[in-house]
Amino acid sequence: MTDTTQNPVGETDQAVRKAVKRGGGDPATRGRTTIADGVVEKIAGLAARDVVGVHAMGSGLSRTFGAVRDRVPGSSKSVSRGVKAEVGEVQTALDLEIVVDYGVSIADVARAVRENVIAAVERMTGLEVVEVNIAVSDVKLPEEEDDEPEPRIQ
């Protein structure tokens, strides 16, 4: 004889038992998610650029090469320039190289960058950010021209 008592939802106990056996537990434990270093680098680069006082990302040399690469038709601006990530299964560590605007407090900008990057990476990836190292490679003076020239065609 089969047990066909009704539960509060109206399903039979037999139907509920079949659903549990078929599923095998919590869906979050059925498989593995890996996140590439480049994904974390892009998220961190965008989050760092959102901070007031950050003029650019990367060293002078990488910005120069990036400006040349950006002028090539069909290429896109590298949002991960100046960011290096090491991604593990549950944690990540980041190194950022930034250029700050003249007149801003470097300590305040670095703190804001660190907070923004950690919040964005942890929210979007679920990884724990164990450290964000920031190297300030330059200060953008008001009278200096940008290393990245404006395109001739608009």
PyMOL CGO cylinders between C-alpha atoms (Angstrom):
from pymol import cmd
from pymol.cgo import CYLINDER

trace = [
    CYLINDER, 0.00, 0.00, 0.00, 1.31, 3.44, -0.94, 0.3, 1, 1, 1, 1, 1, 1,
    CYLINDER, 1.31, 3.44, -0.94, 1.23, 6.36, 1.49, 0.3, 1, 1, 1, 1, 1, 1,
    CYLINDER, 1.23, 6.36, 1.49, -0.68, 9.18, -0.22, 0.3, 1, 1, 1, 1, 1, 1,
    CYLINDER, -0.68, 9.18, -0.22, -1.39, 11.56, 2.66, 0.3, 1, 1, 1, 1, 1, 1,
    CYLINDER, -1.39, 11.56, 2.66, -1.56, 15.21, 1.69, 0.3, 1, 1, 1, 1, 1, 1,
    CYLINDER, -1.56, 15.21, 1.69, 0.89, 17.80, 3.04, 0.3, 1, 1, 1, 1, 1, 1,
    CYLINDER, 0.89, 17.80, 3.04, -0.13, 21.46, 3.61, 0.3, 1, 1, 1, 1, 1, 1,
    CYLINDER, -0.13, 21.46, 3.61, 0.78, 22.39, 0.02, 0.3, 1, 1, 1, 1, 1, 1,
    CYLINDER, 0.78, 22.39, 0.02, -1.48, 19.69, -1.34, 0.3, 1, 1, 1, 1, 1, 1,
    CYLINDER, -1.48, 19.69, -1.34, 1.21, 17.38, -2.70, 0.3, 1, 1, 1, 1, 1, 1,
    CYLINDER, 1.21, 17.38, -2.70, 1.31, 13.78, -1.68, 0.3, 1, 1, 1, 1, 1, 1,
    CYLINDER, 1.31, 13.78, -1.68, 4.15, 12.65, 0.56, 0.3, 1, 1, 1, 1, 1, 1,
    CYLINDER, 4.15, 12.65, 0.56, 5.22, 10.28, -2.21, 0.3, 1, 1, 1, 1, 1, 1,
    CYLINDER, 5.22, 10.28, -2.21, 5.62, 13.18, -4.68, 0.3, 1, 1, 1, 1, 1, 1,
    CYLINDER, 5.62, 13.18, -4.68, 7.69, 15.13, -2.18, 0.3, 1, 1, 1, 1, 1, 1,
    CYLINDER, 7.69, 15.13, -2.18, 9.99, 12.14, -1.58, 0.3, 1, 1, 1, 1, 1, 1,
    CYLINDER, 9.99, 12.14, -1.58, 10.53, 11.72, -5.35, 0.3, 1, 1, 1, 1, 1, 1,
    CYLINDER, 10.53, 11.72, -5.35, 11.47, 15.40, -5.73, 0.3, 1, 1, 1, 1, 1, 1,
    CYLINDER, 11.47, 15.40, -5.73, 14.02, 15.19, -2.94, 0.3, 1, 1, 1, 1, 1, 1,
    CYLINDER, 14.02, 15.19, -2.94, 15.64, 12.03, -4.32, 0.3, 1, 1, 1, 1, 1, 1,
    CYLINDER, 15.64, 12.03, -4.32, 15.86, 13.48, -7.85, 0.3, 1, 1, 1, 1, 1, 1,
    CYLINDER, 15.86, 13.48, -7.85, 17.51, 16.74, -6.77, 0.3, 1, 1, 1, 1, 1, 1,
    CYLINDER, 17.51, 16.74, -6.77, 20.30, 15.47, -4.61, 0.3, 1, 1, 1, 1, 1, 1,
    CYLINDER, 20.30, 15.47, -4.61, 20.42, 18.45, -2.25, 0.3, 1, 1, 1, 1, 1, 1,
    CYLINDER, 20.42, 18.45, -2.25, 21.21, 22.12, -2.44, 0.3, 1, 1, 1, 1, 1, 1,
    CYLINDER, 21.21, 22.12, -2.44, 21.74, 23.33, -6.06, 0.3, 1, 1, 1, 1, 1, 1,
    CYLINDER, 21.74, 23.33, -6.06, 24.60, 25.58, -4.91, 0.3, 1, 1, 1, 1, 1, 1,
    CYLINDER, 24.60, 25.58, -4.91, 26.68, 22.49, -4.11, 0.3, 1, 1, 1, 1, 1, 1,
    CYLINDER, 26.68, 22.49, -4.11, 26.20, 20.84, -7.50, 0.3, 1, 1, 1, 1, 1, 1,
    CYLINDER, 26.20, 20.84, -7.50, 29.20, 21.98, -9.45, 0.3, 1, 1, 1, 1, 1, 1,
    CYLINDER, 29.20, 21.98, -9.45, 31.99, 24.48, -9.32, 0.3, 1, 1, 1, 1, 1, 1,
    CYLINDER, 31.99, 24.48, -9.32, 32.27, 28.10, -10.38, 0.3, 1, 1, 1, 1, 1, 1,
    CYLINDER, 32.27, 28.10, -10.38, 35.65, 29.49, -11.37, 0.3, 1, 1, 1, 1, 1, 1,
    CYLINDER, 35.65, 29.49, -11.37, 36.35, 33.15, -11.98, 0.3, 1, 1, 1, 1, 1, 1,
    CYLINDER, 36.35, 33.15, -11.98, 39.21, 34.17, -14.25, 0.3, 1, 1, 1, 1, 1, 1,
    CYLINDER, 39.21, 34.17, -14.25, 41.82, 36.67, -13.10, 0.3, 1, 1, 1, 1, 1, 1,
    CYLINDER, 41.82, 36.67, -13.10, 40.80, 38.98, -15.95, 0.3, 1, 1, 1, 1, 1, 1,
    CYLINDER, 40.80, 38.98, -15.95, 37.22, 39.18, -14.70, 0.3, 1, 1, 1, 1, 1, 1,
    CYLINDER, 37.22, 39.18, -14.70, 38.35, 40.33, -11.26, 0.3, 1, 1, 1, 1, 1, 1,
    CYLINDER, 38.35, 40.33, -11.26, 40.83, 42.75, -12.88, 0.3, 1, 1, 1, 1, 1, 1,
    CYLINDER, 40.83, 42.75, -12.88, 38.08, 44.38, -14.95, 0.3, 1, 1, 1, 1, 1, 1,
    CYLINDER, 38.08, 44.38, -14.95, 35.75, 44.75, -11.97, 0.3, 1, 1, 1, 1, 1, 1,
    CYLINDER, 35.75, 44.75, -11.97, 38.56, 46.23, -9.85, 0.3, 1, 1, 1, 1, 1, 1,
    CYLINDER, 38.56, 46.23, -9.85, 39.68, 48.57, -12.64, 0.3, 1, 1, 1, 1, 1, 1,
    CYLINDER, 39.68, 48.57, -12.64, 36.20, 49.98, -13.16, 0.3, 1, 1, 1, 1, 1, 1,
    CYLINDER, 36.20, 49.98, -13.16, 35.65, 50.36, -9.41, 0.3, 1, 1, 1, 1, 1, 1,
    CYLINDER, 35.65, 50.36, -9.41, 38.98, 52.17, -8.96, 0.3, 1, 1, 1, 1, 1, 1,
    CYLINDER, 38.98, 52.17, -8.96, 38.28, 54.58, -11.83, 0.3, 1, 1, 1, 1, 1, 1,
    CYLINDER, 38.28, 54.58, -11.83, 34.98, 55.56, -10.17, 0.3, 1, 1, 1, 1, 1, 1,
    CYLINDER, 34.98, 55.56, -10.17, 36.84, 57.18, -7.27, 0.3, 1, 1, 1, 1, 1, 1,
    CYLINDER, 36.84, 57.18, -7.27, 37.25, 60.95, -7.40, 0.3, 1, 1, 1, 1, 1, 1,
    CYLINDER, 37.25, 60.95, -7.40, 40.95, 61.82, -7.53, 0.3, 1, 1, 1, 1, 1, 1,
    CYLINDER, 40.95, 61.82, -7.53, 42.01, 58.83, -9.64, 0.3, 1, 1, 1, 1, 1, 1,
    CYLINDER, 42.01, 58.83, -9.64, 43.21, 60.32, -12.90, 0.3, 1, 1, 1, 1, 1, 1,
    CYLINDER, 43.21, 60.32, -12.90, 44.38, 57.12, -14.62, 0.3, 1, 1, 1, 1, 1, 1,
    CYLINDER, 44.38, 57.12, -14.62, 45.45, 53.55, -14.03, 0.3, 1, 1, 1, 1, 1, 1,
    CYLINDER, 45.45, 53.55, -14.03, 48.84, 52.00, -14.76, 0.3, 1, 1, 1, 1, 1, 1,
    CYLINDER, 48.84, 52.00, -14.76, 52.38, 53.28, -15.11, 0.3, 1, 1, 1, 1, 1, 1,
    CYLINDER, 52.38, 53.28, -15.11, 53.42, 55.84, -17.70, 0.3, 1, 1, 1, 1, 1, 1,
    CYLINDER, 53.42, 55.84, -17.70, 54.75, 53.12, -19.99, 0.3, 1, 1, 1, 1, 1, 1,
    CYLINDER, 54.75, 53.12, -19.99, 51.62, 50.97, -19.84, 0.3, 1, 1, 1, 1, 1, 1,
    CYLINDER, 51.62, 50.97, -19.84, 49.44, 54.05, -20.43, 0.3, 1, 1, 1, 1, 1, 1,
    CYLINDER, 49.44, 54.05, -20.43, 51.53, 54.98, -23.48, 0.3, 1, 1, 1, 1, 1, 1,
    CYLINDER, 51.53, 54.98, -23.48, 51.22, 51.48, -24.96, 0.3, 1, 1, 1, 1, 1, 1,
    CYLINDER, 51.22, 51.48, -24.96, 47.53, 51.50, -24.07, 0.3, 1, 1, 1, 1, 1, 1,
    CYLINDER, 47.53, 51.50, -24.07, 47.01, 54.82, -25.87, 0.3, 1, 1, 1, 1, 1, 1,
    CYLINDER, 47.01, 54.82, -25.87, 48.60, 53.39, -29.00, 0.3, 1, 1, 1, 1, 1, 1,
    CYLINDER, 48.60, 53.39, -29.00, 46.53, 50.20, -28.74, 0.3, 1, 1, 1, 1, 1, 1,
    CYLINDER, 46.53, 50.20, -28.74, 43.34, 52.21, -28.17, 0.3, 1, 1, 1, 1, 1, 1,
    CYLINDER, 43.34, 52.21, -28.17, 43.88, 54.04, -31.48, 0.3, 1, 1, 1, 1, 1, 1,
    CYLINDER, 43.88, 54.04, -31.48, 43.83, 50.78, -33.44, 0.3, 1, 1, 1, 1, 1, 1,
    CYLINDER, 43.83, 50.78, -33.44, 40.42, 50.41, -35.11, 0.3, 1, 1, 1, 1, 1, 1,
    CYLINDER, 40.42, 50.41, -35.11, 38.29, 47.75, -33.49, 0.3, 1, 1, 1, 1, 1, 1,
    CYLINDER, 38.29, 47.75, -33.49, 40.20, 47.69, -30.21, 0.3, 1, 1, 1, 1, 1, 1,
    CYLINDER, 40.20, 47.69, -30.21, 38.56, 48.61, -26.94, 0.3, 1, 1, 1, 1, 1, 1,
    CYLINDER, 38.56, 48.61, -26.94, 39.92, 50.57, -24.02, 0.3, 1, 1, 1, 1, 1, 1,
    CYLINDER, 39.92, 50.57, -24.02, 41.55, 48.30, -21.48, 0.3, 1, 1, 1, 1, 1, 1,
    CYLINDER, 41.55, 48.30, -21.48, 39.68, 48.65, -18.21, 0.3, 1, 1, 1, 1, 1, 1,
    CYLINDER, 39.68, 48.65, -18.21, 42.08, 46.27, -16.50, 0.3, 1, 1, 1, 1, 1, 1,
    CYLINDER, 42.08, 46.27, -16.50, 45.17, 48.41, -17.20, 0.3, 1, 1, 1, 1, 1, 1,
    CYLINDER, 45.17, 48.41, -17.20, 47.06, 48.95, -13.94, 0.3, 1, 1, 1, 1, 1, 1,
    CYLINDER, 47.06, 48.95, -13.94, 45.38, 46.01, -12.17, 0.3, 1, 1, 1, 1, 1, 1,
    CYLINDER, 45.38, 46.01, -12.17, 46.84, 42.60, -11.36, 0.3, 1, 1, 1, 1, 1, 1,
    CYLINDER, 46.84, 42.60, -11.36, 44.72, 39.97, -9.61, 0.3, 1, 1, 1, 1, 1, 1,
    CYLINDER, 44.72, 39.97, -9.61, 45.57, 36.61, -8.12, 0.3, 1, 1, 1, 1, 1, 1,
    CYLINDER, 45.57, 36.61, -8.12, 42.38, 34.57, -7.82, 0.3, 1, 1, 1, 1, 1, 1,
    CYLINDER, 42.38, 34.57, -7.82, 42.00, 31.43, -5.74, 0.3, 1, 1, 1, 1, 1, 1,
    CYLINDER, 42.00, 31.43, -5.74, 38.91, 29.33, -5.13, 0.3, 1, 1, 1, 1, 1, 1,
    CYLINDER, 38.91, 29.33, -5.13, 37.48, 31.55, -2.38, 0.3, 1, 1, 1, 1, 1, 1,
    CYLINDER, 37.48, 31.55, -2.38, 39.90, 34.49, -2.08, 0.3, 1, 1, 1, 1, 1, 1,
    CYLINDER, 39.90, 34.49, -2.08, 41.60, 37.07, -4.24, 0.3, 1, 1, 1, 1, 1, 1,
    CYLINDER, 41.60, 37.07, -4.24, 44.43, 39.58, -3.82, 0.3, 1, 1, 1, 1, 1, 1,
    CYLINDER, 44.43, 39.58, -3.82, 44.84, 42.69, -5.97, 0.3, 1, 1, 1, 1, 1, 1,
    CYLINDER, 44.84, 42.69, -5.97, 47.65, 45.05, -6.93, 0.3, 1, 1, 1, 1, 1, 1,
    CYLINDER, 47.65, 45.05, -6.93, 46.65, 48.41, -8.41, 0.3, 1, 1, 1, 1, 1, 1,
    CYLINDER, 46.65, 48.41, -8.41, 48.81, 51.12, -9.94, 0.3, 1, 1, 1, 1, 1, 1,
    CYLINDER, 48.81, 51.12, -9.94, 47.15, 54.52, -10.06, 0.3, 1, 1, 1, 1, 1, 1,
    CYLINDER, 47.15, 54.52, -10.06, 47.83, 58.11, -11.08, 0.3, 1, 1, 1, 1, 1, 1,
    CYLINDER, 47.83, 58.11, -11.08, 46.19, 60.68, -8.82, 0.3, 1, 1, 1, 1, 1, 1,
    CYLINDER, 46.19, 60.68, -8.82, 45.12, 64.24, -9.56, 0.3, 1, 1, 1, 1, 1, 1,
    CYLINDER, 45.12, 64.24, -9.56, 47.29, 66.97, -8.05, 0.3, 1, 1, 1, 1, 1, 1,
    CYLINDER, 47.29, 66.97, -8.05, 45.88, 68.45, -4.86, 0.3, 1, 1, 1, 1, 1, 1,
    CYLINDER, 45.88, 68.45, -4.86, 43.97, 65.43, -3.57, 0.3, 1, 1, 1, 1, 1, 1,
    CYLINDER, 43.97, 65.43, -3.57, 44.92, 63.57, -0.41, 0.3, 1, 1, 1, 1, 1, 1,
    CYLINDER, 44.92, 63.57, -0.41, 46.69, 60.45, -1.63, 0.3, 1, 1, 1, 1, 1, 1,
    CYLINDER, 46.69, 60.45, -1.63, 45.86, 58.62, 1.61, 0.3, 1, 1, 1, 1, 1, 1,
    CYLINDER, 45.86, 58.62, 1.61, 42.14, 59.46, 1.22, 0.3, 1, 1, 1, 1, 1, 1,
    CYLINDER, 42.14, 59.46, 1.22, 42.09, 58.44, -2.45, 0.3, 1, 1, 1, 1, 1, 1,
    CYLINDER, 42.09, 58.44, -2.45, 43.87, 55.16, -1.68, 0.3, 1, 1, 1, 1, 1, 1,
    CYLINDER, 43.87, 55.16, -1.68, 41.41, 54.41, 1.14, 0.3, 1, 1, 1, 1, 1, 1,
    CYLINDER, 41.41, 54.41, 1.14, 38.43, 55.18, -1.11, 0.3, 1, 1, 1, 1, 1, 1,
    CYLINDER, 38.43, 55.18, -1.11, 39.86, 53.06, -3.95, 0.3, 1, 1, 1, 1, 1, 1,
    CYLINDER, 39.86, 53.06, -3.95, 40.46, 50.17, -1.56, 0.3, 1, 1, 1, 1, 1, 1,
    CYLINDER, 40.46, 50.17, -1.56, 36.91, 50.37, -0.16, 0.3, 1, 1, 1, 1, 1, 1,
    CYLINDER, 36.91, 50.37, -0.16, 35.27, 50.67, -3.59, 0.3, 1, 1, 1, 1, 1, 1,
    CYLINDER, 35.27, 50.67, -3.59, 37.30, 47.84, -5.12, 0.3, 1, 1, 1, 1, 1, 1,
    CYLINDER, 37.30, 47.84, -5.12, 36.70, 45.48, -2.20, 0.3, 1, 1, 1, 1, 1, 1,
    CYLINDER, 36.70, 45.48, -2.20, 32.95, 46.18, -2.20, 0.3, 1, 1, 1, 1, 1, 1,
    CYLINDER, 32.95, 46.18, -2.20, 32.60, 45.71, -5.97, 0.3, 1, 1, 1, 1, 1, 1,
    CYLINDER, 32.60, 45.71, -5.97, 34.70, 42.54, -6.23, 0.3, 1, 1, 1, 1, 1, 1,
    CYLINDER, 34.70, 42.54, -6.23, 33.13, 40.85, -3.21, 0.3, 1, 1, 1, 1, 1, 1,
    CYLINDER, 33.13, 40.85, -3.21, 29.59, 41.77, -4.29, 0.3, 1, 1, 1, 1, 1, 1,
    CYLINDER, 29.59, 41.77, -4.29, 29.99, 40.63, -7.88, 0.3, 1, 1, 1, 1, 1, 1,
    CYLINDER, 29.99, 40.63, -7.88, 32.17, 37.54, -7.43, 0.3, 1, 1, 1, 1, 1, 1,
    CYLINDER, 32.17, 37.54, -7.43, 31.52, 36.31, -3.90, 0.3, 1, 1, 1, 1, 1, 1,
    CYLINDER, 31.52, 36.31, -3.90, 35.29, 36.04, -3.41, 0.3, 1, 1, 1, 1, 1, 1,
    CYLINDER, 35.29, 36.04, -3.41, 36.88, 37.35, -0.22, 0.3, 1, 1, 1, 1, 1, 1,
    CYLINDER, 36.88, 37.35, -0.22, 39.33, 40.14, -1.02, 0.3, 1, 1, 1, 1, 1, 1,
    CYLINDER, 39.33, 40.14, -1.02, 42.26, 39.55, 1.31, 0.3, 1, 1, 1, 1, 1, 1,
    CYLINDER, 42.26, 39.55, 1.31, 44.35, 42.55, 0.24, 0.3, 1, 1, 1, 1, 1, 1,
    CYLINDER, 44.35, 42.55, 0.24, 44.40, 45.48, -2.15, 0.3, 1, 1, 1, 1, 1, 1,
    CYLINDER, 44.40, 45.48, -2.15, 47.88, 46.92, -2.61, 0.3, 1, 1, 1, 1, 1, 1,
    CYLINDER, 47.88, 46.92, -2.61, 47.97, 50.35, -4.21, 0.3, 1, 1, 1, 1, 1, 1,
    CYLINDER, 47.97, 50.35, -4.21, 51.03, 51.91, -5.85, 0.3, 1, 1, 1, 1, 1, 1,
    CYLINDER, 51.03, 51.91, -5.85, 50.74, 55.59, -6.76, 0.3, 1, 1, 1, 1, 1, 1,
    CYLINDER, 50.74, 55.59, -6.76, 53.00, 55.91, -9.80, 0.3, 1, 1, 1, 1, 1, 1,
    CYLINDER, 53.00, 55.91, -9.80, 52.38, 59.56, -10.73, 0.3, 1, 1, 1, 1, 1, 1,
    CYLINDER, 52.38, 59.56, -10.73, 50.54, 62.78, -9.97, 0.3, 1, 1, 1, 1, 1, 1,
    CYLINDER, 50.54, 62.78, -9.97, 48.67, 64.51, -12.78, 0.3, 1, 1, 1, 1, 1, 1,
    CYLINDER, 48.67, 64.51, -12.78, 49.47, 68.22, -12.69, 0.3, 1, 1, 1, 1, 1, 1,
    CYLINDER, 49.47, 68.22, -12.69, 46.82, 70.64, -13.97, 0.3, 1, 1, 1, 1, 1, 1,
    CYLINDER, 46.82, 70.64, -13.97, 49.02, 72.02, -16.76, 0.3, 1, 1, 1, 1, 1, 1,
    CYLINDER, 49.02, 72.02, -16.76, 50.21, 68.60, -18.01, 0.3, 1, 1, 1, 1, 1, 1,
    CYLINDER, 50.21, 68.60, -18.01, 48.76, 67.20, -21.19, 0.3, 1, 1, 1, 1, 1, 1,
    CYLINDER, 48.76, 67.20, -21.19, 47.15, 63.79, -21.01, 0.3, 1, 1, 1, 1, 1, 1,
    CYLINDER, 47.15, 63.79, -21.01, 49.32, 60.87, -22.14, 0.3, 1, 1, 1, 1, 1, 1,
    CYLINDER, 49.32, 60.87, -22.14, 46.33, 59.59, -24.09, 0.3, 1, 1, 1, 1, 1, 1,
    CYLINDER, 46.33, 59.59, -24.09, 45.80, 61.98, -26.98, 0.3, 1, 1, 1, 1, 1, 1,
    CYLINDER, 45.80, 61.98, -26.98, 42.29, 62.67, -28.21, 0.3, 1, 1, 1, 1, 1, 1,
    CYLINDER, 42.29, 62.67, -28.21, 41.44, 60.73, -31.35, 0.3, 1, 1, 1, 1, 1, 1,
    CYLINDER, 41.44, 60.73, -31.35, 41.61, 62.70, -34.61, 0.3, 1, 1, 1, 1, 1, 1,
    CYLINDER, 41.61, 62.70, -34.61, 38.25, 61.32, -35.71, 0.3, 1, 1, 1, 1, 1, 1,
    CYLINDER, 38.25, 61.32, -35.71, 35.24, 61.78, -33.48, 0.3, 1, 1, 1, 1, 1, 1,
]
cmd.load_cgo(trace, "trace")
